Amino acid sequence: MQCKDVIKHIEEWAPKAIAWDRDNVGLQVGTASRKIKNVMLSLDLNENVIKQALTKKCNFIITHHPLLFYPLTKIDTESDSTSKLVEKLIKNDVTLYSAHTNLDFTKDGVSFQLAKRLNLQNINFLHQLNENQIKLVVFVPEDTVEKVSNAIHRSGGGIIGNYSNCSFRIKGTGTFKGTKETNPAIGTKGQLESVDETRLEVIVDKWKLPEVILAMKSAHPYEEVAYDLYPLKNENSNFGMGAIGEVKKPMTQNEFLDFVSNQLKTKNLRYTNGKKKNIKLVAVCGGSCSELLKTASNLNADAFVTADIKYHSFQDAEGKILFIDAGHYETEIHSIDEIQKRLKFFLNKEKRIKVYKYRGSTNPIIFYNN
């Protein structure tokens, strides 16, 4: 098993293409073709994470936050901390990979894990991503419709939410006349032909389109495959920002604050009061998501749990929604459990490969109690 096999598995769940366009997700240091010994998972990378990884004989580290977020202007292993980490990884033959905003924006990613940590029910995206799908329409002879559609579905086309193999079909008549240089699969070149065809329609995520088209053409009998691509503005039900759901039992504001504090294991919540006496509908977003405050309010959420909230954002929320800053680390760390669960399942047959979570905290923030 190589690093690239695990990377492919992760990116089938959290595609790189959905990440924020200024983000730097994916392979950070090393090679994807490295044979995996063991895997270490951590929210961030620091010297202690590398030390523990080496102790556990891990040569593949997966983090949420990228080590290389901004371009390096030089590799200074004496005074630059990032350069020192890069050097240590290379010297010890360790590959580093990061899944950042692509993990934020996928179903069951960072925000969904935060919602589950708070025991929310009926979880959905707070804001769904859109304009990242294409409608593929291809015209196929009736006797090869199943062959072509199966090829499209196997390569990732036709997925809508939790449903796969989704398509729409209309029967019609196709016409064509080949030149003397052609070799038509049906009929004779130089003659006008009419063929019973099916118009096959499927929705395809943009990043899957090249592979789907290749599979479609390989399965199609025609020399020249007639197909159309339609950009869509649809919301994609599998990718979005934040999450929203309901608590099992309504709580008072103070009860909910105690609950959040206990569930996230932090005693340092910052918040501003909302207008509701009881908290039922709750919006969450792991990490920095103050820009979704208006969205949460428009959906009539009673509370919104996120992190890195600025002073003026608290002002905007005051008296409207219980707005809680529960900490960046505290709202994101639970996603590591989901990665571990998925990788253990994926690597089930590779008994020799262990998947470890970093035993320690990479949170740089320390709270002072007088």
C-alpha positions as CSV (number, residue, x, y, z in Angstrom):
1,M,0.0,0.0,0.0
2,Q,1.4,3.4,-1.0
3,C,0.6,6.9,0.2
4,K,-1.1,7.7,-3.1
5,D,-3.6,4.9,-2.5
6,V,-4.7,6.4,0.8
7,I,-4.7,9.9,-0.7
8,K,-7.0,8.7,-3.5
9,H,-9.3,7.3,-0.9
10,I,-9.4,10.5,1.1
11,E,-10.0,12.6,-2.0
12,E,-12.9,10.5,-3.1
13,W,-14.5,11.7,0.1
14,A,-13.1,15.2,0.2
15,P,-12.0,16.2,-3.3
16,K,-9.3,18.7,-3.7
17,A,-11.4,20.6,-6.2
18,I,-13.9,21.8,-3.6
19,A,-11.2,23.4,-1.5
20,W,-11.0,27.2,-1.2
21,D,-9.1,28.4,-4.2
22,R,-6.4,30.1,-2.1
23,D,-5.8,27.0,0.0
24,N,-2.9,24.6,-0.4
25,V,-4.3,21.1,0.0
26,G,-2.8,17.8,-0.9
27,L,0.8,16.5,-0.9
28,Q,3.0,18.9,1.1
29,V,6.4,17.1,1.5
30,G,7.8,13.8,0.2
31,T,6.5,11.4,-2.4
32,A,3.1,9.9,-2.9
33,S,4.6,6.6,-4.1
34,R,6.2,5.8,-0.7
35,K,5.2,2.5,0.7
36,I,3.4,3.0,3.9
37,K,4.7,1.6,7.2
38,N,2.2,3.3,9.6
39,V,0.1,6.5,9.5
40,M,0.0,9.4,12.0
41,L,-3.0,11.8,12.1
42,S,-2.8,15.3,13.6
43,L,-4.6,18.7,13.3
44,D,-1.3,20.4,12.8
45,L,2.4,19.5,12.3
46,N,5.1,20.4,14.8
47,E,8.3,18.8,16.1
48,N,6.4,16.8,18.7
49,V,4.1,15.3,16.0
50,I,7.1,14.3,13.9
51,K,8.9,12.8,17.0
52,Q,5.8,10.8,17.9
53,A,5.4,9.6,14.3
54,L,9.0,8.4,14.2
55,T,8.6,6.6,17.5
56,K,5.5,4.8,16.1
57,K,7.4,4.1,12.9
58,C,5.0,6.2,10.8
59,N,6.3,7.4,7.5
60,F,3.1,9.0,6.4
61,I,1.6,12.0,8.3
62,I,-1.8,13.4,7.5
63,T,-2.8,16.8,8.9
64,H,-5.8,19.1,8.6
65,H,-3.9,22.4,8.5
66,P,-1.3,22.6,5.7
67,L,2.3,23.1,6.8
68,L,3.0,25.0,3.6
69,F,0.1,27.5,3.3
70,Y,2.2,30.4,2.1
71,P,4.9,30.1,-0.6
72,L,8.4,29.7,0.9
73,T,10.9,32.2,-0.3
74,K,13.9,30.2,1.0
75,I,14.7,27.0,3.0
76,D,16.5,28.3,6.1
77,T,17.0,25.4,8.4
78,E,18.7,27.5,11.1
79,S,16.1,30.2,11.9
80,D,12.9,29.3,10.1
81,S,10.6,26.8,11.9
82,T,8.8,25.6,8.8
83,S,12.1,24.9,7.0
84,K,13.3,22.9,10.0
85,L,10.2,20.7,9.8
86,V,10.5,20.2,6.1
87,E,14.2,19.2,6.6
88,K,13.2,16.7,9.3
89,L,10.5,15.1,7.2
90,I,12.8,14.7,4.2
91,K,15.8,13.3,6.2
92,N,13.5,10.7,7.8
93,D,11.7,9.7,4.6
94,V,8.3,10.9,5.8
95,T,5.5,12.0,3.5
96,L,3.2,14.8,4.6
97,Y,-0.3,15.3,3.2
98,S,-3.0,17.8,4.3
99,A,-6.7,17.9,3.8
100,H,-7.9,21.4,4.8
101,T,-10.8,23.3,3.4
102,N,-11.8,20.3,1.2
103,L,-12.3,18.4,4.5
104,D,-14.2,21.5,5.8
105,F,-16.6,21.5,2.8
106,T,-17.4,17.8,2.5
107,K,-20.3,15.8,4.0
108,D,-19.2,14.2,7.3
109,G,-16.2,16.5,7.3
110,V,-15.1,19.0,10.0
111,S,-18.5,20.8,10.6
112,F,-20.5,17.6,10.5
113,Q,-18.2,16.1,13.1
114,L,-18.7,19.2,15.3
115,A,-22.5,18.8,14.9
116,K,-22.3,15.2,15.8
117,R,-20.1,16.0,18.8
118,L,-22.9,18.3,20.0
119,N,-25.4,15.4,19.4
120,L,-27.4,17.4,16.8
121,Q,-30.1,15.6,14.8
122,N,-31.2,16.0,11.2
123,I,-27.9,17.5,10.2
124,N,-27.6,19.3,6.9
125,F,-25.2,21.8,5.4
126,L,-25.6,25.4,6.6
127,H,-24.6,26.7,3.1
128,Q,-24.3,24.3,0.1
129,L,-21.7,24.8,-2.6
130,N,-23.0,25.4,-6.1
131,E,-21.9,25.8,-9.7
132,N,-19.5,22.8,-9.5
133,Q,-21.5,20.3,-11.5
134,I,-22.0,19.6,-15.2
135,K,-24.9,17.9,-17.0
136,L,-23.5,15.5,-19.5
137,V,-25.9,14.5,-22.4
138,V,-24.8,11.8,-24.8
139,F,-26.7,10.1,-27.7
140,V,-26.3,6.4,-27.7
141,P,-27.7,3.5,-29.9
142,E,-30.4,1.8,-28.0
143,D,-28.6,-1.6,-27.8
144,T,-25.5,-0.1,-26.1
145,V,-27.2,2.3,-23.6
146,E,-26.5,0.1,-20.6
147,K,-22.9,-0.4,-21.6
148,V,-22.3,3.3,-21.9
149,S,-24.3,4.3,-18.8
150,N,-22.5,1.7,-16.7
151,A,-19.2,3.1,-17.8
152,I,-20.3,6.6,-16.9
153,H,-21.5,5.5,-13.4
154,R,-18.4,3.4,-12.7
155,S,-16.3,6.5,-13.3
156,G,-18.2,8.7,-10.9
157,G,-21.1,10.2,-13.0
158,G,-24.7,10.2,-12.0
159,I,-24.4,10.9,-8.2
160,I,-27.0,13.0,-6.6
161,G,-26.8,13.2,-2.8
162,N,-26.8,9.7,-1.4
163,Y,-28.0,8.2,-4.7
164,S,-25.8,6.8,-7.4
165,N,-26.5,5.5,-11.0
166,C,-28.9,8.5,-11.5
167,S,-29.8,9.2,-15.2
168,F,-32.6,10.3,-17.4
169,R,-33.3,8.7,-20.8
170,I,-35.4,9.8,-23.8
171,K,-35.8,7.8,-27.0
172,G,-35.4,9.5,-30.4
173,T,-33.9,9.3,-33.8
174,G,-30.3,10.2,-34.7
175,T,-29.1,10.9,-38.2
176,F,-25.7,11.0,-39.8
177,K,-23.8,10.7,-43.1
178,G,-20.2,9.7,-43.1
179,T,-17.6,10.8,-45.6
180,K,-15.5,8.2,-47.5
181,E,-12.8,8.5,-44.7
182,T,-15.2,7.3,-42.0
183,N,-15.8,3.8,-40.7
184,P,-19.3,4.0,-39.1
185,A,-20.3,1.4,-36.5
186,I,-23.8,1.4,-38.0
187,G,-24.8,1.8,-41.6
188,T,-22.7,2.6,-44.7
189,K,-20.3,5.5,-45.2
190,G,-21.5,8.0,-47.8
191,Q,-25.2,7.2,-47.1
192,L,-27.6,9.1,-44.8
193,E,-28.5,6.9,-41.9
194,S,-31.3,7.0,-39.3
195,V,-30.7,5.2,-36.0
196,D,-32.9,4.6,-33.0
197,E,-31.0,6.3,-30.2
198,T,-31.4,7.2,-26.5
199,R,-30.6,10.7,-25.1
200,L,-28.8,9.8,-21.9
201,E,-28.4,12.5,-19.3
202,V,-26.3,12.4,-16.1
203,I,-25.0,15.0,-13.6
204,V,-21.2,15.0,-13.1
205,D,-19.0,16.8,-10.6
206,K,-16.6,19.1,-12.5
207,W,-13.5,17.4,-11.2
208,K,-14.7,14.0,-12.4
209,L,-15.6,15.1,-15.9
210,P,-12.4,14.1,-17.7
211,E,-12.5,10.6,-16.4
212,V,-16.2,10.2,-17.1
213,I,-15.9,11.5,-20.7
214,L,-12.9,9.1,-21.3
215,A,-15.0,6.2,-19.9
216,M,-18.0,7.2,-21.9
217,K,-16.1,7.4,-25.2
218,S,-14.4,4.1,-24.6
219,A,-17.7,2.3,-24.1
220,H,-19.5,4.1,-27.0
221,P,-19.6,2.3,-30.4
222,Y,-19.4,5.5,-32.6
223,E,-16.3,6.9,-34.1
224,E,-17.5,10.4,-33.4
225,V,-19.5,10.6,-30.1
226,A,-22.2,13.2,-30.0
227,Y,-22.4,14.7,-26.5
228,D,-23.3,18.0,-24.8
229,L,-22.0,19.7,-21.6
230,Y,-24.3,22.1,-19.7
231,P,-22.8,24.1,-16.8
232,L,-25.2,23.9,-13.8
233,K,-25.9,26.4,-11.0
234,N,-27.4,23.7,-8.8
235,E,-26.5,23.4,-5.2
236,N,-24.4,20.3,-4.6
237,S,-26.0,18.3,-1.8
238,N,-22.7,16.6,-1.0
239,F,-20.5,19.7,-0.5
240,G,-21.0,22.9,1.5
241,M,-20.0,25.0,4.4
242,G,-21.0,24.6,8.1
243,A,-23.8,22.4,9.3
244,I,-27.2,22.9,11.0
245,G,-29.3,20.6,13.1
246,E,-31.5,20.2,16.1
247,V,-30.6,19.4,19.7
248,K,-32.4,16.4,21.1
249,K,-34.1,18.4,23.8
250,P,-34.5,22.2,24.0
251,M,-32.1,23.9,26.5
252,T,-31.9,27.3,28.1
253,Q,-29.1,29.5,26.9
254,N,-27.0,28.7,30.0
255,E,-27.7,25.0,29.7
256,F,-26.6,25.0,26.1
257,L,-23.4,26.9,27.0
258,D,-22.6,24.3,29.7
259,F,-23.4,21.5,27.2
260,V,-21.0,23.0,24.5
261,S,-18.3,23.5,27.2
262,N,-18.6,19.9,28.3
263,Q,-18.8,18.3,24.8
264,L,-15.9,20.2,23.4
265,K,-13.9,20.0,26.7
266,T,-13.3,23.7,27.0
267,K,-14.0,26.1,29.8
268,N,-13.2,29.2,27.7
269,L,-16.3,30.1,25.6
270,R,-16.8,33.6,24.3
271,Y,-20.3,34.5,23.4
272,T,-23.0,37.1,22.9
273,N,-26.6,36.7,24.0
274,G,-29.3,35.8,21.5
275,K,-33.0,36.5,21.6
276,K,-34.4,33.1,22.3
277,K,-34.9,31.7,25.8
278,N,-34.6,28.1,24.6
279,I,-32.1,26.7,22.1
280,K,-33.4,24.1,19.6
281,L,-32.0,24.8,16.2
282,V,-28.2,25.1,16.1
283,A,-25.8,26.1,13.4
284,V,-22.1,25.1,13.6
285,C,-19.0,25.6,11.6
286,G,-15.5,24.3,12.6
287,G,-12.8,27.0,12.5
288,S,-13.3,30.5,11.3
289,C,-16.9,31.0,9.9
290,S,-18.2,34.3,11.1
291,E,-19.2,35.1,7.5
292,L,-22.0,32.5,7.8
293,L,-23.6,34.5,10.7
294,K,-26.3,36.0,8.4
295,T,-27.0,32.6,6.8
296,A,-27.5,31.0,10.3
297,S,-29.8,33.9,11.2
298,N,-31.8,33.6,8.0
299,L,-32.4,29.9,8.7
300,N,-33.7,30.9,12.2
301,A,-31.0,29.2,14.1
302,D,-31.2,29.8,17.8
303,A,-27.4,29.5,18.3
304,F,-24.3,29.4,16.1
305,V,-21.1,27.7,17.3
306,T,-17.8,28.5,15.5
307,A,-14.4,30.1,16.3
308,D,-12.2,33.1,15.7
309,I,-15.1,35.6,16.1
310,K,-14.2,39.3,15.9
311,Y,-15.5,42.0,18.1
312,H,-17.8,43.6,15.5
313,S,-19.2,40.2,14.5
314,F,-20.3,39.8,18.1
315,Q,-22.0,43.2,17.8
316,D,-23.8,42.1,14.7
317,A,-25.2,39.0,16.5
318,E,-26.1,40.6,19.8
319,G,-29.7,40.2,20.7
320,K,-30.4,38.1,17.5
321,I,-28.6,34.8,17.9
322,L,-26.5,33.1,20.6
323,F,-23.1,33.4,19.0
324,I,-20.4,31.2,20.5
325,D,-16.7,31.2,19.9
326,A,-15.6,27.8,21.2
327,G,-12.1,27.9,19.8
328,H,-10.5,27.0,16.5
329,Y,-8.7,23.8,17.7
330,E,-11.7,22.8,19.8
331,T,-14.2,22.9,16.9
332,E,-11.9,21.1,14.4
333,I,-10.1,18.4,16.3
334,H,-13.0,15.9,16.3
335,S,-12.6,15.5,12.5
336,I,-9.4,13.5,13.1
337,D,-11.5,10.7,14.7
338,E,-13.5,10.4,11.4
339,I,-10.4,10.3,9.3
340,Q,-9.0,7.5,11.6
341,K,-12.2,5.5,11.3
342,R,-12.3,5.7,7.5
343,L,-8.6,4.8,7.1
344,K,-8.9,1.9,9.5
345,F,-11.8,0.5,7.5
346,F,-9.9,1.2,4.2
347,L,-6.8,-0.5,5.5
348,N,-8.6,-3.3,7.1
349,K,-6.9,-5.9,4.9
350,E,-3.5,-4.3,5.5
351,K,-3.1,-5.6,9.0
352,R,0.5,-4.5,9.4
353,I,-0.4,-0.8,8.8
354,K,-1.5,1.1,12.0
355,V,-3.3,4.4,12.0
356,Y,-2.4,6.5,15.0
357,K,-3.8,9.8,16.3
358,Y,-1.3,12.2,17.8
359,R,-1.3,11.9,21.5
360,G,-1.1,15.4,22.6
361,S,-2.4,18.9,21.7
362,T,-1.1,21.1,18.9
363,N,-3.3,24.0,20.1
364,P,-0.9,27.0,20.3
365,I,-3.4,28.9,22.5
366,I,-2.9,28.9,26.3
367,F,-5.5,30.4,28.6
368,Y,-4.4,32.3,31.6
369,N,-6.4,31.9,34.8
370,N,-5.7,34.4,37.6
